[in-house]
């Protein structure tokens, strides 16, 4: 069985160099022989289920020892033909965004900063950020960077 793990570590920092905890988590995945796609806010690791399962404790430990206060993990089978296509996830996210826009009375891009923060809170409460690639999509709709969305999310978590 082939798996894909998407993990994020917090706290998120603004623009610039990725935080040490994110780099260490990526390095642990690389050391385990997993195929990785690294970003400053999250890492995607792919490989055989046995390899991925064996690497998860060292990835989490590396992030926490690097200063992370939280590590979030999502696992997905990549060899299953019954997995939900990304198009359906995107349409689910589009519906959630449309609902929030109706509730707030404006397109997300047109909102002022406090209202954008409120929109992110509403989307979080409705599970929008459990969908893959949702932070990038929401950032685009808001007209802000992914880092800004993560900062809004962190503000809500505090």
N, C-alpha and C positions, 0 to 999 in steps of 0.2 A: 504494500500500500504506500502511496506517495502522499505526503502532507505538506502543507504550507502553514507556517506560523507567522503571525504578524504580532510583534510586541512593541509596546511603547513604554517608555520610562519617564517618570516625572520627578522633579519639577521641570517644566519646559522653560526655556530661556528665550529671550527675544532673538533677533537676527544675529548672525555672527557664527562663530565656531560652535559645533554641536557640544552639548554637555558631556563631561567625562563619563557619566553613567551610561549614556547612549553608545559612546565609542567602545567602552568595555564590553557591553552586551553584544555588540556586533562582532568584536574580536573573538568572544567566546563562541559565537556561532560559526565564524570562519575557522577557528581552531578545531571545531568538531567536524569539519569537512562539509558543512552545509553550504548551499548556494545562497548568497545573500544579496539583497538590494537594500542599501543603507540610505537613510535620510536623517536629518537632525532630530526629527520628531518621532520616527518609528523605523523599524527594520523588518524586512520580510525575509524569512529563512525557509528554504525548500529542501526536501530530501526524503529519503526512505523513512517510514514511520519509526523504525527501530533507532535510527541515527538521531532523528529529531527528538524523540522521547528521552533518549539518553542525554542529549545536550541541554534540555530545558532547565534542569537544576543549576548547571554551571552558568547558563545565560542569566538566570534570575539572580544568582549569587554575585556575578560580576557587576550587574547593574546596581544592586543594593550596596555592594562594597565601594562602588564608584560614586555613591552619594544619592542614588535614587530613593525617593520616599514611597514610590508606588510603581509597580510593574504590571501592565495589563497585557493579557495574551488572548489571541483568537486563533483557533486551529481550524483548518479546512482541508478536506480531502481534495486532491487535485486529479485523482485517477477515477473519480466516480462520475459517470455520465448523467446521473440524476441530480447533480448539483444545480442550484438555482442560477440561471444566467445573470450576468451583471446588469443586463437591460432591466430586468424586473426590480433589482435593487435600486437602480437609478430612478425608475418610475415611482417606487415607494418613497424615495427621498424627495422627489419632485412634488408628490402629493403632500408630504409633511410641510415642505416649504410653502406651498400654495395655501395650506391651512393657516400657517402662521402669518403669512402676508394678509390674508383676509381678516384674521383676528386683529392685526395691528393697523390695518387700513392703508397699507402702502407696500410697494415692492421693497425687498430687503435693502437694496442698494440706495434707496431714497431715505432711509431712516437715519436719524442722528445717532451719535455714539451710544447714549444710554438706551435707546430703543434697539440698537443692534445687539447690545449686551442682553437685553431682555429677549430678543429673538433667539439668540444662542441658548439662553436658559430654557426657553420653551421647547426648542428642538431637542435639547438634551433630555428634558423631562419626557418627551415623546419617543425617545429611543433612536433619534436620527443618527447619533454618533456611534451606534452599534453597527451601522452599515458601512461596508468597505468603501474607502475613498471619500467618505462623506465630508470630512473636514475640508478637503480641497474644493469640493463642489459648493459647500456652504460659503467658504471664503470668496469664491468667485461670485456667487449671488449677492453677497454683502458688499463686494467691491473692496475687500481688504485682503491681507496676506493670511496664509495658514497660521503663521506665528501669532497674529492678532486673534484668530479664533481660539487657538490654544490658550492664549492669555485670558480671554474671556472665560473659557472653561475652567482654568485654574482659579480665577477670581471667584467663581461660583463654588468651587470645591473648598475654598478657605473659610 
